[in-house]
Amino acid sequence: MRGLRCRPDWEALPGKTVCVGAAGGPACPASITPASLTSAMGGSQWLCTKASYVCSVACSGEAAESAWTAEECAGGKDCSDPRRRAKLLEEASGGAGLAGAGDLADEEGDPAGGGPMVNLRGLECELKDGKERCFRQGASGEREMCPEHVTSSYLTKGGDQWLCIPGASDKYFCTVSCQEGNEDVRWGANEISWCNANKGSCPDPPVPVPQSKFKLKPWSAKPRAKRPCHSAPLSDDPIPDVTFAVLTNGARETRTFSDTLRTYEENGLLKRAAEVLVFVNKRDAGIDSVLKPYVERHGPRFKVLGNAKNHGITWAIDWLVGNATQPFLLFLEKDFHLIEPAECVREQMASGVRLIREDKAQVVRYRSRDRPGRPNWAEMMFKGDEERVFKQQANLFCNHYYWIPHPEETWPDKIWRCQDEPAVFYCSKAKYCNWTNNPTLMGTKWWQDEYVNKRFKVATRHDPYDHLEMYMNWEPGSWNDEPFVVGQGDGLFKHVDRNNFT
């Protein structure tokens, strides 16, 4: 947007002004649109098509010509990094678009006459090491950190979202999502009338605070609790009995998958896994270049297959199960980062295998309990109104364990502690615990017997090879009404998808 703010519905308003200056004005000519800004006016602003320049635009009215400014990065280097671009845009606009904390004098006034307001858009901001840092607080205590340019002022001013500029509209409230390690910021404009008519479908509206009462608190996050496996010496012995099976899509998930593989390597899993299988839908040269160094380092224990077609999730799981050499398979999608050391993986795999072998559970899930990542749909829908789950979608109940410390004390007939040592695991029947494509351990023979050779062959309403989660959670006789049991422990993996962090 070159430092401007433009309406999201600009394509429906041909010939009308759709972009304004960073602080809400002045207006730009109708010829200035998101498309013309992105293409640098069809290439006529040729410096703005080069990666070594960042361009900003200043408008001075609907009938006046707009002024383009090109700022070269130091040494002519590529400055596509959002942090560098934000700094240059701030300098070029005199700080109007990305002001620092406290520069809020021109913001929306307090309706009660108390002066300007601060609106954090559903986030929280505190002082960490002398700097303002904003974050989204999770129900479990997890904090999703925002990029450094996200401050109380940036949030109050509405970022680059037309509907979120103070005074732009009284029909919407705006919220922001961030994801740690991701420089992208996701804004959401929620229509108030729709949210009122669809209770539970929208986030809570942020409550602005008068600037006179707004004060940044010192960093208050508690250190993460340490478990014995965090400090256990690393063994180089292979983690027995388990094939780690990963599914990705080369057409649109290469960057997310590359981030994920890095966490496996850094936490020592790839060196200690008895077998890693990777299946690539839409396989291409780009994804192969990401995988090549892992294949070279880990040899025959790291195997890759897939082709240019998109076979979907179910076909890929069938292939992974059929090719696994270990009796148990941990299914992983491309967007789950390993956030625990390899000895925690070893400990929790042993616990999961034991639960299945003792017939206490048929599958065991491994999404992290205290750092699950976003989106966590059950939390968004039912936190604070937990009983409503039984009227709306009972099989989402077991997800309460992410934010309820001891769910077995409140609902002992629906969730129980099924293992205490070396780590606590909870169990629920499938009726109260949905099938999910989150990290899941299962027996390879169980999958083949119960699904490939049995249930998939008699599906009538939902094709499992078209949408596995839809089939599992809505097809009669597939999951919800079966006697299967799901185990959940402290977990190992955090959801981190660069394309999805609502």
C-alpha positions in Angstrom: 0.0 0.0 0.0 3.1 2.3 -0.1 2.2 3.8 3.3 -1.4 4.6 2.4 -4.6 3.0 3.6 -7.1 1.6 1.1 -10.6 0.1 1.3 -10.8 -3.7 1.1 -13.8 -3.4 -1.3 -12.0 -1.1 -3.7 -12.8 -3.3 -6.7 -16.5 -2.7 -6.3 -15.9 1.1 -6.4 -14.5 1.9 -9.9 -13.8 5.6 -10.4 -14.1 6.4 -6.7 -11.6 7.4 -4.1 -10.5 4.3 -2.2 -7.1 5.2 -0.7 -6.2 7.9 1.8 -3.1 9.1 3.7 -1.7 7.1 6.6 -3.4 9.2 9.2 -6.8 9.0 7.5 -6.3 11.8 4.9 -5.9 13.6 2.7 -7.7 11.6 0.0 -6.0 10.2 -3.1 -7.2 10.4 -6.8 -9.4 7.5 -7.9 -6.5 6.2 -10.0 -4.7 5.3 -6.9 -5.8 1.8 -6.0 -4.2 -1.3 -4.4 -3.5 -2.6 -7.8 -1.8 0.5 -9.1 0.3 0.8 -5.9 1.4 -2.8 -6.1 2.4 -2.5 -9.7 4.0 0.9 -9.1 1.6 2.6 -11.6 2.1 0.0 -14.3 5.9 0.2 -14.0 6.2 3.9 -14.6 7.6 4.4 -11.1 10.4 2.1 -12.1 12.5 2.4 -8.9 9.6 1.0 -7.0 9.8 -2.3 -8.9 13.3 -2.9 -7.6 13.9 -4.9 -4.4 16.6 -2.4 -3.3 14.1 0.4 -2.9 11.1 1.1 -0.7 8.5 3.5 -2.0 5.9 5.6 -0.3 3.1 7.7 -1.7 1.8 11.1 -0.4 -1.7 12.3 -1.5 -2.9 15.9 -1.3 -6.5 15.6 -2.6 -8.7 13.8 -5.1 -7.8 16.2 -7.9 -4.1 16.7 -7.1 -1.2 14.6 -8.4 0.2 12.1 -5.9 3.9 12.2 -4.9 6.0 9.1 -4.9 9.2 8.8 -2.8 11.8 6.1 -3.3 14.2 5.3 -0.4 17.2 3.1 -1.2 18.3 0.5 1.3 21.8 0.7 2.7 24.3 -0.4 0.1 21.5 -1.1 -2.3 20.6 -4.4 -0.5 17.2 -6.1 -0.7 14.9 -4.5 1.8 11.9 -6.7 1.3 12.1 -7.6 5.0 8.9 -6.1 6.6 10.8 -4.7 9.5 13.1 -2.7 7.2 10.2 -1.6 5.1 8.2 -0.5 8.2 11.1 1.6 9.4 11.6 3.3 6.0 7.9 4.0 5.6 7.8 5.5 9.1 10.7 7.8 8.3 9.2 8.7 4.9 5.8 9.6 6.4 7.2 11.5 9.4 6.0 8.7 11.8 2.3 9.2 10.8 1.8 5.5 9.9 3.8 3.7 12.5 4.2 6.0 15.4 5.9 4.9 18.6 4.2 4.3 21.9 2.7 7.4 23.4 2.3 9.3 20.1 -1.5 9.0 20.3 -2.6 12.6 20.5 -4.6 12.5 17.2 -6.5 9.3 18.0 -10.1 8.7 18.6 -11.4 10.7 21.6 -12.9 9.3 24.8 -16.7 9.5 24.4 -16.9 10.6 28.0 -14.6 13.5 27.3 -11.5 12.0 28.8 -9.2 12.6 25.9 -7.7 10.2 23.3 -8.2 6.5 23.6 -5.8 3.5 23.3 -7.2 0.4 21.4 -5.1 -2.7 21.6 -7.4 -4.7 19.2 -7.6 -7.7 21.5 -3.8 -7.9 22.2 -1.8 -7.0 25.3 1.3 -4.9 25.5 4.0 -4.8 28.2 7.6 -3.6 28.6 10.2 -6.3 27.9 13.9 -5.3 28.3 12.9 -1.7 28.0 10.9 -2.1 24.8 7.2 -2.2 24.3 6.2 -5.7 23.1 2.7 -6.7 22.2 1.3 -10.2 22.2 -1.8 -12.4 22.2 -2.4 -14.1 25.5 -3.5 -17.7 25.1 -5.8 -19.5 27.5 -3.0 -21.8 28.6 -0.7 -18.9 29.4 1.1 -19.1 26.1 2.0 -15.7 24.5 2.1 -15.3 20.7 4.6 -12.4 20.2 4.0 -9.8 17.6 6.7 -8.2 15.4 8.5 -5.3 17.1 6.7 -2.7 14.9 3.4 -3.6 16.5 2.9 -1.2 19.3 0.0 0.4 21.2 0.1 3.3 18.8 0.2 1.2 15.7 -2.8 -0.8 16.9 -4.8 2.3 17.9 -4.2 3.9 14.5 -5.6 0.9 12.7 -2.5 -0.4 11.0 -3.1 -0.5 7.2 -6.8 -1.4 7.5 -9.4 1.1 6.2 -12.2 -0.1 8.4 -10.0 0.0 11.5 -9.0 3.7 11.3 -10.5 5.5 14.3 -13.8 7.1 13.1 -13.9 5.2 9.8 -16.9 3.1 10.7 -19.1 2.5 13.7 -20.4 -0.8 12.3 -17.2 -2.8 12.9 -14.7 -3.6 15.6 -11.2 -4.7 14.7 -8.9 -7.4 16.1 -5.3 -8.4 15.4 -3.6 -11.8 15.4 0.2 -12.3 15.5 2.4 -15.4 15.3 5.8 -15.6 16.9 8.5 -15.7 14.3 6.3 -14.3 11.6 6.5 -10.7 10.5 3.0 -10.7 9.1 0.2 -9.2 11.1 -3.4 -10.3 10.5 -6.2 -7.8 11.0 -9.8 -8.7 11.2 -12.8 -6.4 10.8 -15.8 -7.9 12.6 -19.3 -6.7 11.7 -21.0 -5.9 14.9 -24.6 -6.7 13.8 -23.5 -10.1 12.4 -21.6 -10.9 15.6 -24.6 -10.0 17.7 -26.8 -12.3 15.7 -24.2 -15.2 15.8 -23.1 -15.4 19.4 -19.9 -17.2 20.0 -18.7 -16.8 16.4 -16.7 -13.6 16.9 -13.9 -12.6 19.2 -14.7 -10.4 22.1 -14.8 -6.7 21.1 -11.7 -4.9 22.4 -12.4 -2.3 25.1 -10.5 1.0 24.4 -8.7 2.6 27.4 -8.3 6.4 27.9 -4.7 7.3 27.2 -4.6 9.1 30.5 -5.1 5.7 32.2 -3.0 3.6 29.9 0.3 2.5 31.3 2.6 -0.3 30.1 3.2 -2.9 32.8 6.5 -4.7 33.3 6.9 -8.0 31.5 4.8 -10.5 33.6 5.2 -13.8 31.7 6.1 -16.6 34.0 9.0 -18.9 32.9 7.7 -22.1 31.4 7.6 -25.1 33.8 10.5 -27.5 33.4 9.9 -31.2 33.2 12.6 -33.9 33.8 12.9 -34.7 30.1 13.9 -31.0 29.5 17.2 -31.6 31.3 17.7 -35.3 30.6 21.0 -36.2 28.7 20.4 -36.9 25.1 20.8 -40.5 24.0 21.8 -41.2 20.4 19.8 -44.5 20.4 16.9 -44.5 17.9 13.5 -43.8 19.3 12.0 -47.3 19.0 8.7 -48.5 17.5 7.6 -45.3 15.8 7.7 -44.0 12.2 7.5 -40.2 12.0 5.4 -39.5 9.0 5.1 -36.0 7.6 2.7 -34.7 4.9 3.2 -31.4 3.0 2.2 -29.7 -0.2 5.0 -28.4 -2.5 2.7 -25.9 -4.3 1.9 -23.7 -1.3 3.6 -24.9 1.9 7.3 -24.9 1.2 8.2 -22.0 3.5 6.0 -23.4 6.4 7.4 -26.9 5.9 11.0 -25.6 5.8 10.5 -23.9 9.2 9.0 -27.1 10.6 11.9 -29.3 9.4 14.3 -26.9 11.0 12.7 -27.5 14.4 13.0 -31.3 14.0 16.7 -30.8 13.3 17.4 -28.3 16.1 15.7 -30.4 18.8 17.5 -33.5 17.8 14.6 -35.6 16.4 15.9 -36.3 13.0 19.2 -37.8 14.4 17.3 -40.1 16.7 14.2 -41.1 14.7 14.2 -44.7 13.7 12.4 -43.7 10.5 11.1 -40.4 8.9 8.8 -40.6 5.9 7.8 -37.5 4.0 5.0 -37.5 1.5 4.8 -34.5 -0.8 1.6 -33.6 -2.7 2.3 -31.3 -5.7 5.9 -32.2 -5.5 8.2 -29.8 -7.4 11.9 -28.7 -7.6 11.4 -26.1 -4.8 10.3 -28.6 -2.2 13.0 -31.0 -3.3 15.7 -28.4 -2.8 14.4 -28.0 0.8 14.5 -31.7 1.4 17.8 -32.5 -0.2 20.1 -31.6 2.7 18.0 -33.7 5.1 18.1 -36.7 2.8 21.9 -36.3 2.5 22.4 -36.0 6.3 20.1 -38.7 7.5 20.4 -41.2 4.7 18.1 -44.2 4.4 16.2 -43.3 7.6 14.8 -40.2 5.9 12.7 -41.1 2.8 10.7 -38.9 0.5 8.0 -39.8 -2.0 5.2 -38.0 -3.8 4.6 -36.6 -7.3 3.2 -33.6 -9.1 -0.4 -34.6 -8.3 -2.4 -33.6 -5.2 -3.6 -36.9 -3.8 -5.1 -35.3 -0.6 -4.6 -36.3 3.0 -6.3 -39.7 3.3 -4.5 -41.3 0.3 -1.2 -39.9 1.7 -1.8 -41.4 5.2 -2.7 -44.8 3.6 0.6 -44.7 1.7 2.6 -43.6 4.8 1.0 -46.3 6.9 1.6 -48.9 4.2 5.3 -48.0 3.9 6.2 -47.6 7.6 8.6 -50.2 8.9 7.7 -49.5 12.5 4.5 -50.8 14.2 3.4 -47.3 15.2 3.1 -44.2 13.1 3.0 -40.5 14.3 1.2 -38.6 11.6 2.4 -34.9 11.3 1.3 -32.2 9.0 3.7 -29.6 7.7 2.7 -26.8 10.1 3.5 -28.4 13.5 6.8 -27.2 15.0 8.6 -29.5 17.5 9.1 -27.4 20.6 10.5 -30.0 23.0 13.9 -31.8 23.1 14.3 -35.3 21.7 14.3 -36.9 25.1 10.8 -35.5 25.7 9.8 -37.0 22.3 11.3 -40.4 23.4 9.5 -40.3 26.8 6.1 -39.3 25.3 6.3 -41.8 22.4 7.0 -44.6 24.9 3.9 -43.5 26.9 1.7 -43.3 23.8 2.9 -46.8 22.6 2.2 -48.2 26.1 -1.4 -46.7 26.1 -2.2 -48.3 22.8 -0.5 -51.7 23.5 -2.5 -51.9 26.8 -5.7 -51.1 24.9 -6.3 -47.9 27.0 -6.4 -45.8 23.9 -6.5 -46.3 20.1 -4.8 -43.0 19.2 -2.7 -40.5 21.1 -2.5 -36.8 20.2 0.6 -34.7 20.7 -0.3 -31.1 20.1 1.3 -29.1 23.0 -1.0 -28.4 25.9 0.6 -25.2 27.1 1.8 -23.9 23.7 -0.7 -25.2 21.2 -0.4 -22.3 18.7 -3.2 -20.8 16.8 -5.9 -21.2 15.7 -7.3 -23.3 18.5 -10.9 -23.4 17.5 -12.4 -25.0 20.6 -10.8 -22.4 22.8 -12.1 -19.6 20.6 -15.6 -21.1 20.7 -16.1 -22.4 24.2 -13.6 -20.8 26.6 -15.7 -19.4 29.5 -18.8 -21.2 28.3 -17.6 -24.8 28.4 -21.0 -26.5 28.9 -22.3 -25.1 25.6 -20.0 -27.6 23.8 -22.5 -30.5 24.7 -25.3 -28.7 22.9 -23.3 -27.5 19.9 -20.6 -30.1 19.1 -20.0 -32.6 21.9 -17.0 -34.2 20.3 -14.9 -31.0 20.7 -15.2 -31.4 24.5 -11.8 -33.1 25.1 -10.1 -29.9 23.8 -11.0 -28.2 27.1 -7.9 -29.7 28.5 -5.9 -27.0 26.8 -7.2 -24.4 29.2 -8.9 -26.3 32.1 -6.1 -27.5 34.5 -8.0 -30.5 35.9 -10.9 -31.3 33.5 -11.4 -34.8 35.1 -12.6 -33.2 38.3 -15.5 -31.4 36.6 -16.4 -34.0 34.0 -15.2 -37.4 35.3 -17.6 -39.3 33.1 -16.1 -37.7 29.9 -12.4 -37.4 30.6 -10.1 -39.3 33.0 -6.5 -39.7 33.8 -5.4 -42.8 32.0 -1.6 -42.7 32.8 0.4 -40.9 35.5 4.0 -41.9 35.0 6.3 -40.7 33.6 3.8 -38.0 32.4 0.1 -37.5 32.9 -2.2 -38.5 30.0 -5.9 -37.9 29.8 -8.3 -40.1 27.9 -11.8 -39.5 26.4 -14.1 -41.6 24.2 -14.4 -40.6 20.6 -17.9 -39.3 21.3 -16.3 -36.5 23.2 -13.0 -36.2 21.3 -13.1 -35.4 17.6 -10.8 -36.8 15.0 -8.2 -34.2 14.1 -5.3 -34.1 11.6 -3.2 -32.7 14.5 -0.1 -34.8 15.5 -1.6 -38.3 16.1 0.0 -41.6 17.0 -1.7 -44.8 15.9 -0.9 -48.4 15.2 -0.3 -49.0 11.5 -2.3 -52.3 11.6 -5.1 -50.6 13.4 -5.4 -48.0 10.6 -5.4 -50.6 7.9 -7.8 -52.9 9.6 -10.3 -50.3 10.9 -10.3 -47.8 8.0 -8.5 -48.9 4.8 -10.0 -52.3 4.8 -13.3 -51.6 6.6 -14.9 -48.2 7.1 -13.6 -46.4 4.0 -15.1 -49.1 1.8 -18.7 -48.4 3.0 -18.8 -44.6 3.2 -22.1 -43.3 2.0 -22.4 -39.6 2.8 -18.8 -38.2 2.9 -15.9 -39.4 0.8 -12.9 -39.9 3.1 -10.5 -39.3 0.2 -12.1 -35.9 -0.4 -12.0 -34.5 3.1 -10.8 -36.8 6.0 -11.9 -34.6 8.9 -15.3 -34.1 7.5 -15.7 -37.9 7.0 -14.4 -38.8 10.4 -16.5 -36.3 12.3 -19.8 -36.5 10.3 -20.0 -39.8 8.6 -22.1 -42.3 10.6 -20.1 -45.2 11.9 -16.7 -43.6 11.2 -15.6 -42.0 14.5 -18.0 -40.3 16.9 -20.2 -43.3 17.6 -17.3 -45.8 17.8 -15.7 -47.2 21.0 -12.3 -45.7 20.2 -10.5 -43.8 23.0 -8.1 -40.8 22.5 -5.2 -40.1 24.8 -3.6 -36.6 25.3 -0.6 -35.6 27.3 1.7 -32.6 27.7 2.3 -32.7 23.9 5.3 -31.9 21.8 4.2 -29.8 18.8 3.0 -26.2 18.3 0.8 -25.2 15.3 2.8 -22.6 13.3 1.4 -21.9 9.8 2.5 -18.8 8.1 -0.8 -18.8 6.1 -3.2 -19.5 9.0 -2.9 -17.9 12.5 -6.4 -16.6 13.2 
